[in-house]
Amino acid sequence: MDLVALSLASILLLALFDLWVGIANDAANFLNSAFGSRVARRRTVLVIAGIGVLFGALTSNGLMEVARRGVFDPSWFVDESGGVRVDLILAIYLGVMAADVLLLDLFNSLGLPTSTTVSIISELVGASVAVALWTTPGGPAEALRVINTGPVLGIYTGIFLSVVVAFFTSAVVMFAVRLVYGHDLRASFPALGWLWSGLAFSCLAYFVVYKGLRSSGLIPAETMAILQEHLWTALAAVFVVAGLIGVALGRRHRTLLGVIILAGTGALGLAFAGNDLVNFIGPAVAAAQAVFVDGIDLSGQVTTPPWALALAGGVMVTSLTLSQKSRRVRDTEVRIAARGGAQQRFRPGPVSRTVVSIARGAYGALRVAVPRSIRARAHGRTAPPPADPTDPPYDLLRASVNLVVASLLISIGTANRLPLSTTYITFMCAMGASLGDRTWGVDDAGGRVAGILTVLGGWLLTGLVAATGAFSMASIIVLGGPLGVPSALGLVAFGLWRLTQVRSSLEPVVE
């Protein structure tokens, strides 16, 4: 088979598999609130999430810019006549996809969430540097110039800052919401349920417009401009309508909160699908266009064909429904944030104990500054009730806060064109809300912090491992000549086989 045809076919096949393993990791983030609160049957939650994912895929504008010019400068990979060096472009994207499949499957096997945004950016960095190093003169220093350093550093900085913002914002919001509503929602929601209903649906509406529909093409540009001009009026109208629904359902708080949670789950599914299509199929789309579109400008924006979006959406929904790996990742998140004495997967170590000690010291200093009468009233409203083994890991109010705060932060970042990772924000919102809801006890705080630090450490390693893996794969492809592509594919097959053995040795997760 022609080497170009083999490379392209391999990229497309790996892209489909990447969709499968990638959504298995991301699904843990937008499903953990619904499953953690047991708001509905598993099938119902998956149907609603699947609709959101499919809608997000189909309404995506499909502009895979980050896979072309966002990370590396494609002008490095042209021939003397100015034409695209298709063999080099395919080597970059095949190296990216080979590394990404192995990386995501590794994290899924370990039950750890990671960011597909960070992984794909790091892999593009590693693979493009490798190809530049082995095909252009000048050595490593010159090869590094292929990277658009400013935009890449900006993306990394914005993403990691969002981790801190998401954690502390959700902790503060959760504490404030619990202070208003307490734990006896049957007593507080008839009078005040309208307020949370209005705020929640206003945030979700803002999120769907800015993260789901703004660039989908479903809303004409003129209508979108009018909507932006009268944004606060539109949100006020949503607040009033949702508030009236809250008044009507005030005595049925479980129904009201259930609707908020399921709506938030579908909305986050929409956002994950629309956002992560760039990560999963962007390299494959760019590779196919480099081969089939004469004179393609890899520094521009080319819309992905609708059939490719539909295929991607179908694969994502299928993986969402059938993948067992997603349950392992979701189990990790739910355990860390669960209320009561949930058994933690991670044991406290010196670092986590130090963090807990510092936090307890800061909390003690803060308590001194607050009058005793105010502390007593706040304690009475927010102190968690005795744990019941039959209770779900999250109560309905906290599950709704997880989704609403994550949606609001993602939509604010999107509206202001800030780089962010939906995975990081959603995970850290769930962790912060668990702290703000006072679920962390003296006995288990160290284990929870150890779990969060393990996930954060995995995220830091994601960039390094992804860049190194893609560099290695692209180097094998370029330096291996005719055997380069088969060798890379053989390494992928061997790695997936070994990870299958690892998963078979682990205890299955039962929901």
N, C-alpha and C positions, 0 to 999 in steps of 0.2 A: 504494500500500500504506500502511496505517496506520503512523504513525511509531513507535509502541510495538512493533508486530509486526515492523517492519523492524529496529529496534534489537535486539530479542531474537533474531531469526533471525541477525543479524550476529554477535552475541555467541556464540551456540552454534557457528556455523561457525568463527569465529576460535578458539574453545576447542579444537575438534578439530585445527585446524592447529597450535595452540600445543602440544598434546600431541605432535604429530609432531616439531616442531623442538626441543621441550624435552627429550624423551627422547634425541634424537640428541646433545644436549650432555651430559646426565647419564650416558649409557651409557659415555662415554669413561672415567669415573671408576671404575665398578664392573667394567668389562671390561679395563682396561689391565693388571692383574696377570696375568690369564689369557692374554691375547694376548701380553703382553710376555715371558712365560715359555714360550710355545708349549706349554702343558701338554696341549693336545688340539687336534683339528681345529676349524676355525672353526665348522663346523656344530654340533659337539657343545657348544662353549662357548655359542653363541647359543641352543640349545635349553634348556640348563640355566638361563641367564640369563632367557630368556623365561618359563619355568615360574615362576621367582621373581617376575618382574614381574607376571605374571597373577595369581598367588596373592596378592601384596601388594595388588593392586588390588581383588580380589574380597573379601578379608578386611578391607579398610579399613573403619573405622566410618563414614567419609564425613562426619564433622562438619566443615563448612567454616567454623569459627568465625573464623579469621583474616581471612576475606574479608568478615566482617560487622562485628564489634565490636572485633577485635584492633587495628585501625589507626585507624579513624575512628569518630566518634560518630554513629550513624544518626539520632539524635533531631533533628539539624539539618535533615533532609530530610523533613519532614512538613507537611501542610497545616493549616489552622485547626481542622479537626475532629479532628486527631490521626492522620489516615490517611497512609500512606506516599506520598510524591511519586514515583510509579513512573518518571516521565520523568527525574527527577534521578538516581535510583538507576541507571537504565539508562545514563545519560550517564557516570556514574563507571565502571561495569564495562566499557562499550564502550571508553572511553578506556584503561582498563587493558589489555584484551585486544589492542587495536590496537597499543599501544606494546610489549607483551610479545612479540608475534609478530615484529615488526621487530627488536627488540633481540636476541632469541635467534638469529634467522636471521643477523644481522650477526656475532655471535660465532662461530657455526658456520662461516660463510664464511671468517672469519679463522683458524679452527682454534684458538680459545682457549676454554678451559672457563670458565664463569661460574656463579653461584649463582642458581637460579630462586627461592629463598627471598628473597634480597636484592632481586631484580628485582621480584617481585610486591608486596612490602611497600612499596618505593619508589614503585612505580606507583600503589598505593592512596593513598599520601600525596599524590602530585602531582595525581591526578585528583580526589580529594575536596576538596583545597584549591581547585582551579580551579572546581569546581561551586559551592562555598560562596562563593567570591569574586564570581562573576558573578550569583548568585541571592539573596544576602542582603546587607543593608546593613552598613556598618562598615569596609569596606576590607580590605587585606591582613592587618593585625594581627588583626582579628576573624576573618577566614577561617581563619587558622592554628589557632584554637582548636578547630576541628573534629577535629584530630588528637589522639589519646591519646598525648601526648608521652612520658610515663613508660614505658609498655610498649614503645613503638617504640624509644626509646633503649636500653632494656634488651635488646631483641632484637639491635640492631646491635652493642652492646658485647659481648654473649656470643658472637656469631658471629665477630667479629674476634679476640677473645681465643683462641677455639678454634683459629685458624690457628697461633698461636705454640705453643700446647700440643701440637697434633698434630705439628708439625715436630720439636720437640725430643724428645718422647716416643718417636716412631718411630725417631729417630736413636740414642737411648740403647738402646732395646730391640734394634734391629738389631745394634748393636755387641756387646751382651751375648750375643745368640744366636749371632753369628758366632764370638765368643770361645769359646763352649762347643762348637760343632760344627765350626768351621773350614770349609775349602772341600772337603775330602775326605770327603764324606758317606758314602761306602761304608765308611770306617773308623769314623766316629763314630756313625752311626745304629743299627747293630746293638746297641750298648750303651746309647745315650741317646735313641734315637728315641721311646721311650715317653713321655719327659718333654714334648717338644714336641707330640706327638700329644695327650696329656692336656690340656695348657694350651690348645692351639688349639681343640679341640672344646668345652672348657668355656666359653671366651670366645664362641664362635659360638653355643652353646646359650643363654647369657645374652643375647646380642644378639637372637636370634630371638624369645625370649620377651618381652623388654622393648620391642623396636622393632617386632616383627612381629605378635605374638599378644596382647599385653597388653590392647589396646583393640579387638581384632577382634570380640569376642563369641563366638569359637569355644571359648574356655575360660571356663566359668562363673565368676562372681564368687567363689563359695565356694571353688572349686578354685584360683583365682588367689591368694586370700588364704592358703590353706594352703601353696601353692608359695612365696609370699613369706616366710612364717613359717619355712619349712624350706629357704630358698634355698641356704645353704651345704652342707647335706646333699645336696640335689639336684645341685649342681655337683660335689660330691665324687664322687657316683655316676657322673656323666658322665666325670669325670677318670679314674676307675678303669677303666671300660669302654673308653674311648678309649686309655688307657695299655696295656691288654691287647692291643688291636688294634695299637698301635705295637710291642709286643714281637713279635707274630706277623709283622708286616711290616717288622721292623727291617732285614732284608737286602734289602728291596725299597723303598728310600727314595723312588724316583721315584713308585711307586704310592701310597705313603702321602702324600707331599706333594701329588701330583696330586689326591687325594681332598679334602684340606684346601682347596686352591685352588678347586676346582670347587664345593665346599660353601660356601665363603666368597663366591664370585661369585653363587651363587643367593641367599644370605642378603642380600647387599647389594642385589641386584636387587629383592628383596622390600621392603627398607627404602626404597629410592628410590621405588618405585611408591607405597607407602603414604603416604610423606611428601609427595611432589610432586603427588599428586592434589589436595591443597589449593591448590597453586600454579597448576595447570593448569586445573582445572574448577571451583574454588571460586567465582570471580566469575560463571561461567555458571550454576551451581546457585543462587546467591543471587539473580541476576537473574530466573531462571525462577520462583522462589518468590515474588519480589516481584510478579510479574505474575499468577500463577495461584492463589496461596494468599491468601485474604481474611484480613485482620487479621494478617499475618505479623509476627512480632517479629524484626526484623533484628539485635537484640542477643542473641538466643538461639542455641541449637544445634538444627538440624534435620537429620535423617539423609538422606543422598543416596539416591535409589532404587537398588536393586540393579542394574537394567538399565543405569543410567548408569555405575555402576562397571564392569560387564562391558564396556560399549562403550569406556570409557576404557582398560581393560586391553587390549582387542583392538587399539586404535589404537597403544598403546605397544609392544606386542609386534611389530606389523607394522613400525613405524618402526625398532625395534631391529634387525630382520632386513634391511630394505631400504635404510635411509638411508645415503647416501654421505658425508653431512656428519659423521657420527659418527666415521668413519675419520680425517678430517682433524684433529679435536680430539684423538683418541686418539694420533695420530702425534706431536703436539706433546708430550703428556705422556710418552710412552715415550722419545722422544729425550732429553728433559731428564734423565730418571732412568736411562737405559741405562748398562750397564757398558761398559768398553773405550772406544775412541776414536770413539764415535758422532758423526756429523756434527750439529752443533747448528744450529737454525734462527736463533738470535739471536746477534748479535755483542756482545762485551763493550764496555761504555762506561765513562765515568769513575765512575759510581755503583757498577756491579758490581765494577769493579777495587778501589774503596775498600772495599767490603764484604769482598772476598776478602782484602785486605791486613789488615784488622782481624781477621778470623777466623784468618788464619795467625799473627798476633801473639799472639792469645789461646791458640791451640794450642801455640805455642812456649813460652809461660809455663807452661802446664799440663804440658808434657813435663818441664820442669825440676823440677817438684814430685814427679814419679813416679820411683822408683828405676830405674836403668838395666836391672837384671836383669828387672824386671817389664815394662818397655817392650819388651825384646827378646822375651820370651815372648809378649806380646800381639801384637807385630808378626808373629811367626811364625804365629800362629793366624789373624790377620785380613787379612794382606796378600793382595790379590787375585792369582790366577795370571795368567800371560801371556794377553793377549787373543787369542781365536781368532775369526776373521771368521765362522765358522759358528755360534758360540754365540748363543743368544737374548739379547735386551736385559737380561732379568732371569733369574737362576737361580731354581730352584724354591723354595729356602729363603727368599730375599728376597721373592718374590711372595707366599708364605704369610704372612710377617711383615706386609707391606702390608695384607693383608685382615684379619688377626687384630687388629692394633693399631687399625685404623680401626673395626672392629666393636666392640671393647671401649670405645673412647672415645665412640662414638655411643650405645652402650647405657648407659654411665654417665651421660652427659648427659641422656638420655631418662628414666632412672630418677629423676634428681634434678630433672626438669622445667626443665633449663637450655636456653636458646635456642641452637641450633646449626644449622650448615649441613652436611648430609652431603657436599655437593660439596667444600666447603673442607677438611673433615677428611680425606676420602679422598685428595684431591690432595696435601695437605701431608704425609700419612703416606708416600705414595710418594716424595716429594722428600726427606723426612727420612731414610727408610730408605736411599736411595741415598747420602746423605752418611755415614750410620753404617756402611755397607758398604764405605766407602773407594773408591767408584767415581770420585770427583772427582779428576782429576789436575791438575797445575800448568797444563797447556796448555788444558784445557777447563773449568776451574772458573769462569772469567769468563763464558763462554757459558752455562753452566748457571744461574749466579746471574742473568744477564741475562734468561734465560727465565722464571725464577721471579718476578723483579721485574716483568716484563711482564705475567704472569698476575695478580699481586697488584695492579698498577696498573689492569688491566682490571676487577678486582673493585671497586676504589674508584670507578672511573668508572661501573660498573654502576648504583650507587645514584643518582648524579647524572644520568646519561643517562636512566635509567628514569623518575625523577620528572619530569624536564623533558619527556620525550616524552609521558608520560601527561597532564601538565598541558596541553600543547599540543593533544593530541587531544581531551581533554574540553572545552577552551575552544572549539575548532572546532565541536564537537557542540552545545554550549549556545548559543553566539553565532550560529551559522550558521542557526538556525531550521530550516525544512523542508529546507534544503540541507546542514545540518550533518552528518548521518549519511552521506549519499552522499559528501560531501567527504572525510570521514575514511576511508571505505572506499577511495576513489580514491587517497588518499595511501598507504594500506597496499599496494594493488595495484602502484602505481608503485615503492614501495620494494622490494618483493619482486622485481619485474622487474629493477631495477638490481642487486640482490644476485645474481641469477641470472647476469647479465653478468659480475660480478666473479668468481664461482666458475668460470665457463667459461674465464677467462683464467689461472687458477691451474693449476699442475701437479697432475695427479691423484695420489692416494695409493694405493700398491699394498701390500697386506699379504701 
